[in-house]
Amino acid sequence: MKQQIMTRKARINDAAIVHRLFCETVQALDRNCYTEMQIQQWASHYGGHRSWEQKITESNYVLATNSNDEVYGFCSLQVCGCIDKLYVHPGHQHTGIASCLLEAIYELADKSHIATLYSYASPAATPFFEKNGFLVRDVSLKTIGDAHYTCVLVDKRLWLM
């Protein structure tokens, strides 16, 4: 039986759960695509759950949960239209959770009168965005600590101004 996935706005007391999900997801990245140093730098870059409290307070964070409020994924939308983060727990990937989160982002963008969404995605996430109508605009390098990452700029116009 397929579980029903719901989305809700993140609350400050979700910070520890979001931080743990982020770390577990990054630690599970494909070792054929990322070096151990890249993974460790990425996982430690955003600090502990206190820094996630600040992030949740400053941006629109949406959680994907089941009926027991277990968190399977999260995403964030900045006021400029940037989908800054979109992470799904490794045990729940490829089950429609990222699509549910993206739908919630579309609703937030509409309520906030954001006409265009964009994201700096990893090469692994780029096909998901392209499947959802985003276009690749640029490929560049991003540095976190001593590690360099390929970063793909994608965007999507939601409506005309």
C-alpha positions as CSV (number, residue, x, y, z in Angstrom):
1,M,0.0,0.0,0.0
2,K,1.4,3.4,-1.0
3,Q,1.6,6.0,1.7
4,Q,0.0,9.3,1.3
5,I,2.5,12.1,1.2
6,M,1.6,15.5,2.6
7,T,3.4,18.8,2.6
8,R,3.5,21.4,5.3
9,K,5.4,24.5,6.2
10,A,8.5,23.7,8.4
11,R,8.5,25.0,11.9
12,I,11.5,26.0,13.9
13,N,11.3,22.8,16.0
14,D,11.8,20.8,12.8
15,A,15.4,22.1,12.5
16,A,17.0,19.0,14.0
17,I,15.0,16.6,11.8
18,V,15.8,18.7,8.7
19,H,19.5,18.8,9.6
20,R,19.6,15.0,10.1
21,L,17.8,14.4,6.8
22,F,20.2,16.7,5.0
23,C,23.3,14.9,6.4
24,E,21.9,11.4,5.7
25,T,21.0,12.4,2.2
26,V,24.4,13.9,1.4
27,Q,26.2,11.0,3.0
28,A,24.3,8.6,0.7
29,L,25.4,10.4,-2.5
30,D,26.8,8.2,-5.2
31,R,30.5,7.7,-4.7
32,N,30.9,7.4,-8.4
33,C,29.8,11.0,-8.8
34,Y,31.4,12.6,-5.7
35,T,34.6,12.1,-3.9
36,E,34.7,11.4,-0.1
37,M,36.1,14.9,0.4
38,Q,33.3,16.5,-1.6
39,I,30.6,14.6,0.4
40,Q,32.2,15.5,3.8
41,Q,32.6,19.2,2.9
42,W,29.0,19.3,1.6
43,A,27.6,17.5,4.7
44,S,29.4,19.8,7.1
45,H,28.9,23.1,5.2
46,Y,25.6,24.1,6.6
47,G,26.4,23.6,10.3
48,G,24.3,22.1,13.1
49,H,20.6,22.2,13.7
50,R,20.9,25.7,15.2
51,S,21.9,27.1,11.8
52,W,18.9,25.2,10.3
53,E,16.6,27.0,12.7
54,Q,17.8,30.3,11.2
55,K,17.4,29.0,7.7
56,I,13.8,27.8,8.4
57,T,13.0,31.2,9.9
58,E,14.5,33.2,7.0
59,S,13.1,31.2,4.0
60,N,10.0,29.3,3.1
61,Y,10.8,25.7,4.0
62,V,8.3,22.9,3.1
63,L,8.4,19.4,4.5
64,A,7.1,16.2,2.9
65,T,5.7,13.9,5.6
66,N,3.6,10.8,5.9
67,S,0.4,10.6,8.0
68,N,2.5,10.1,11.2
69,D,4.4,13.4,10.4
70,E,7.6,11.5,9.7
71,V,9.7,13.8,7.4
72,Y,10.8,12.2,4.1
73,G,12.1,15.4,2.4
74,F,12.3,19.1,2.4
75,C,12.8,22.1,0.1
76,S,13.1,25.8,0.4
77,L,12.1,28.8,-1.6
78,Q,13.7,32.2,-1.3
79,V,11.8,35.4,-2.0
80,C,13.9,35.9,-5.2
81,G,12.5,32.6,-6.6
82,C,15.5,30.5,-5.9
83,I,14.8,26.9,-4.9
84,D,17.7,26.8,-2.6
85,K,17.4,23.2,-1.3
86,L,15.5,20.1,-2.4
87,Y,16.4,16.9,-0.5
88,V,14.6,13.6,-0.2
89,H,15.8,10.9,2.3
90,P,17.7,8.2,0.4
91,G,15.2,5.5,1.5
92,H,12.4,7.4,-0.1
93,Q,13.8,8.7,-3.4
94,H,12.1,8.0,-6.7
95,T,8.7,7.7,-4.9
96,G,7.2,11.1,-6.0
97,I,8.2,13.0,-2.9
98,A,10.4,15.5,-4.8
99,S,7.5,16.1,-7.2
100,C,5.2,16.8,-4.2
101,L,7.7,19.2,-2.8
102,L,8.0,21.0,-6.2
103,E,4.2,21.3,-6.4
104,A,4.2,23.0,-2.9
105,I,7.0,25.3,-4.2
106,Y,4.8,26.2,-7.2
107,E,1.9,27.1,-4.8
108,L,4.3,29.2,-2.6
109,A,5.6,31.0,-5.7
110,D,2.2,31.8,-7.0
111,K,1.1,33.2,-3.6
112,S,4.2,35.3,-3.5
113,H,3.8,36.5,-7.1
114,I,7.1,34.9,-8.2
115,A,7.1,34.6,-12.0
116,T,10.3,32.6,-12.4
117,L,11.9,29.8,-10.3
118,Y,15.6,28.9,-10.5
119,S,18.0,26.5,-8.8
120,Y,21.7,25.7,-8.7
121,A,21.3,22.0,-9.0
122,S,23.7,19.1,-8.9
123,P,24.2,17.2,-12.1
124,A,22.3,14.3,-10.5
125,A,19.3,16.5,-9.8
126,T,19.3,18.2,-13.2
127,P,17.2,15.5,-15.0
128,F,14.5,15.9,-12.3
129,F,14.3,19.6,-13.0
130,E,14.3,19.2,-16.8
131,K,11.5,16.6,-16.5
132,N,9.5,19.3,-14.7
133,G,10.0,21.9,-17.4
134,F,13.1,23.7,-16.2
135,L,15.8,24.7,-18.7
136,V,19.5,24.4,-18.2
137,R,21.0,28.0,-18.4
138,D,24.6,27.6,-17.2
139,V,27.1,25.1,-15.8
140,S,29.7,26.4,-13.4
141,L,31.9,25.3,-10.5
142,K,31.0,25.9,-6.9
143,T,33.5,25.7,-4.0
144,I,32.6,24.5,-0.5
145,G,35.7,24.4,1.7
146,D,38.4,22.7,-0.3
147,A,36.0,20.8,-2.6
148,H,34.8,21.9,-6.0
149,Y,31.4,20.9,-7.4
150,T,29.7,21.1,-10.8
151,C,26.7,23.4,-10.4
152,V,23.9,23.5,-13.0
153,L,21.7,26.6,-13.2
154,V,18.2,25.7,-14.2
155,D,15.1,27.9,-14.4
156,K,11.4,27.9,-15.3
157,R,9.0,30.7,-16.0
158,L,5.7,30.1,-14.2
159,W,3.8,32.9,-15.7
160,L,4.3,36.2,-17.6
161,M,4.4,39.5,-15.8
